[in-house]
Structures are given as C-alpha cells and as structure tokens.
C-alpha cells in the first residue's frame, strides 16, 4: 500500500479544459517529479489489481473525475499499465479525515 501526499488535485474536466497541450504536460511533469521524489524511479511490475482511494479535505471530486490523476500516477509508477497487466482497478473519492488531501494506492498482485 502506498500513501501519496502533495499531488495537485486535478479533475478530468480541468485537465482537458487546458487551452494547450503544454499545460497538460506541465501537470503531468509535476506529478512525475513529486512521485519520483517520494518513491524513486522504482516501477511496479507484475499482474495486479489496483485500488485508488482519493481523500479530499474539501469538495471531493466525483470518482470519475479522478481518472486523470489515476492515469498520471500509473504512467509514472507502473512499468506497464496495459489491460493484461493491471487486470482490474477501482476508484473511490471520499472526504478526508484529515486537514489535507492524500491518495491511498493499494496494489494486489495476482
């Protein structure tokens, strides 16, 4: 299980409303930098099931609006995120018990 703090809260709507692809690239690079600093360049590999729980201090996003963040996390932390490797995934979005946002990523190897 991984607990991830400090990632910008980006809804899918906000991500795609960016006026130019360079804005999306800046967001993706920010995610990559934060995740690499926390976890190093170690990539998760092997067939697995992933469970994301997004804990938001204020105004939780709808679960489907968390999908842009899921994509950027998977592109950074997983060696391969194709359907045959990550065989199942779930996304939950809840109100945080704490005064900060954080993500719990649970990886179950199968």
Rosetta blueprint (number, residue, H / E / L):
1 X L
2 X E
3 X E
4 X E
5 X E
6 X L
7 X L
8 X L
9 X L
10 X L
11 X L
12 X H
13 X H
14 X H
15 X H
16 X H
17 X H
18 X L
19 X L
20 X L
21 X H
22 X H
23 X H
24 X H
25 X H
26 X H
27 X H
28 X H
29 X H
30 X H
31 X H
32 X H
33 X H
34 X H
35 X H
36 X H
37 X H
38 X H
39 X H
40 X L
41 X L
42 X L
43 X L
44 X E
45 X L
46 X L
47 X L
48 X E
49 X E
50 X E
51 X E
52 X E
53 X E
54 X E
55 X E
56 X E
57 X L
58 X L
59 X L
60 X L
61 X L
62 X L
63 X H
64 X H
65 X H
66 X H
67 X H
68 X H
69 X H
70 X H
71 X H
72 X H
73 X H
74 X H
75 X H
76 X H
77 X H
78 X E
79 X L
80 X L
81 X L
82 X L
83 X L
84 X L
85 X L
86 X E
87 X E
88 X E
89 X E
90 X E
91 X E
92 X E
93 X E
94 X E
95 X E
96 X L
97 X L
98 X L
99 X L
100 X L
101 X L
102 X E
103 X E
104 X E
105 X E
106 X E
107 X E
108 X E
109 X E
110 X L
